[in-house]
């Protein structure tokens, strides 16, 4: 079974997702009534709903999602594109928490702490659907990971001061260098502490589904919807 899309429920009928729009992928907040979530009669689509078992981590992921997925938070022309060619490479990508993934994890920690739209030296961070969801959860988890790392270490990880950076490129490069330095210094300790231990950028919706099933102590499957008929049958039984 393969899955084609992933999104994060925000509450009050709202969903944060990265969806395709012509030649780019936009970050948006949609309603559950959006056509993406419509279950039509005879449709073979399946919807699986998982819940993060840590309410604190879930709330933090939702807060961050509202910051980065809200169109009102983006400047004109910064819609957040993603290279579709990279999506075709999912089966061949390294999905493990490799060194680059740890570096991105630390960058996510910075943006989560500062409640900022994630950027790199090229501009706003590019996401696809499952990357967005898992990035949000890693960013939310990072608060507790770095807190524990600082408790165990003699020296502490401190976030960089980027107030003197005049351009997005300078800001992105400064954050990337900070993340690289701390990855090189604390890689072993981070590997021991990080539980959402995957390469968020490289996973597909199907990979995310399998990860949630594997990490049942972190994510619980609430229910799944197979068809409109199954919903009607369930309602008739209640």
N, C-alpha and C positions, 0 to 999 in steps of 0.2 A: 504494500500500500504506500503510495506517495502522496505528499501534501503540497499544495501550491501557494499557500498564503499564511501569514501569521500576523497577529495584532495584539495590542494590550488594552484590556478593558479598564477604563478610567473611573467608572461609576456614573450614575445618573444617565445611563443610556449612551455614553460617549466612548469612543474607541480611538486610540492613537495607532496609526499605521503608516507605512511607507507604500504608496501605490503608484503604479505606472501611469504616466500621462504623456502620450506620444513618445518622444525620444528621451524622456527623463523620468526619474522617480521623485515624487514629492512627499514630504512629511505632512500629514493632515490629521485633524481630529474630525471624525465622522460620527454620525448617529448609528445606532444598531439598526435603524430602519433603512440605512443605505443599501443600495442594490447589491453591494459586495456580500451582505449577510442574508440576502433573501433566499429562502428555501422554497424552490418551486416544485410543484407536483411532478413526480417522475424523475426528478434530478438525482444524480448518483453522488453528489457531493456529500462529504461527511465533515461535520464540525465537532472538534474535540475541545473541551473547556478544561483548563488546568488552573489551579489556584496556588499561589505562593503561600506556604505554610507559615512564613514569618510575616506577621501583619506590619511590623515596622519596615521591613525591607520592601514589601508591596507598596506601602504608602509613599515611601521615598521614590520608588520607581515611577509611580503615578505622578508625583509632583514634578519630577524631572521631565517626564514625557510631556506634560502640559507646557513646560518652558520651551522645549525644542521643537515640538510638533505644531505649536500654534502659529499660524501664518502671520499673526500680528506681531510676533517676536522677530520675524525675519525682515531684513531690508529688501528693498526692491531689487529684483534680479538675482536674489540668493535663494533659489527654490530648492536647492539640494539635489543635485543630479547623481546618478550612479552609472557606471560603465556596465551595460548589459552583457558585454563579452565576458566579464568576470563571473557572471551567474552561470554561464555554460560550463565553467571550469569547476563547479562545485564537486563533482565526483572525484576530481584529481587534486583537490586542495588538502592541505594539512589542517585538519580540524582540531588538533590537540592544542593545549595551552603552550605554544612554542614561544620563543623569545620575543618575537614581534608581537604576539598576542598579549604577553605580559606587559610590554611597553604600552600597548593600546589600553590595557586595563588600568594602568597608572594614570594615563591621560584622562580616562573616564573618571577616575577618582578626583582629579583636579576639577573637571567641569561640574561634577556632582557637588563637590564641596562649595564651589563658588556659584552654583546655580546659573551657569552660563550655557549659551549655545555652543556646542563643541565645534572647534575649528582646527584646521591644520594650516600649513603654510600656503595652501592653495585656496583657502576659504572655508565655508561651512562643511562640517563632516558629511561625507556621503554615506547613505544607508540604503539597504534593501530591507524587505519586510522582517525576516527573521533576525537579521543583523541588528535592526533597531530594537526589537524586543529583548534580545539577549544582552545588547549593550546597556540597556536601561537596568536590567537586573544586575549586571556586573558593576555598573556605576553605583547602584544602591548597596550592593554587598561590600564594596570597597571601603565604605566608612568603617565598618566593623573589622575588616581585615587590617586596615592601617592602624586602627586603634589598638588591636591586639599585637601587631608587630611592634608598635612603639612601646607597649607595655613590656614586651619581652627583650627589647634591644636597649643597649646602653645609649647609643646615638639614636635620635629621633628623625623620622621623615617629616620634613616641613615643606609646605607648598611654596613654589617660587613667587617672587614679587614681579609681576609683569606690568606694573603701572607705567614704567618708562618705555615700554614697547609702543612705537608710534603707528605701526601698521599691523594688519592681520598676519602678514607673513612673518614679521618679527615675533609676534605673540605666539604663533604656531610653532616656530622654530625653538623658542625659549621653553615652551612646555614640553616639546618632544625631547629636547636635550635633558631636561630635568627628569623625565620619565626614563630615558635611556640610562642615565647615571644611577638612578635608584634601582632599576632592574638589574644592572650589573652588580650592584652592591648587595642586594637582598633577594636575588633570584631564588635561591634555595628555600629561604624562609617564606617567600610569597607562594611558592608551589605547595608548601605544606598547609598554608592557611586558606588559600582560595578554593572554594567549593564549586563555584560555577566555572569550572576549569576546562574551558574550551576556547577555540579560536572563533569568537563571535562573528567576525567578518566573513568567515569561510563556510558557515553552516547554512544549510537549506532549511525550509520549514519541516521537511521530513526528519532531518538531523535533530532539529529542536524538539520534535515530538518524541524521538527516541531518547534524547537526553532527559526530558521531563520524566519519562517512564523509568529511566535508570536511577534518577535522583529522587526517588519517591519520598525520601525524608525531607526534601526541600519543596517539592511540588506534588500536589495531589490532584488526580483527575476527578473533576466534579461530575461531569456527565458528557455524553457525546450524542450528537444528533445525526442520524443517518439519512432521514428523508422527511418530507412533510407528512407522509402517511404515518410514520412512526410517532410524530408529535401528536397527531390526531388520535392515534390508538392509545397513547399514554394518557391523554386528556380524558378520553372516554372511560378509562379505568379508574380515574380519580373521582 
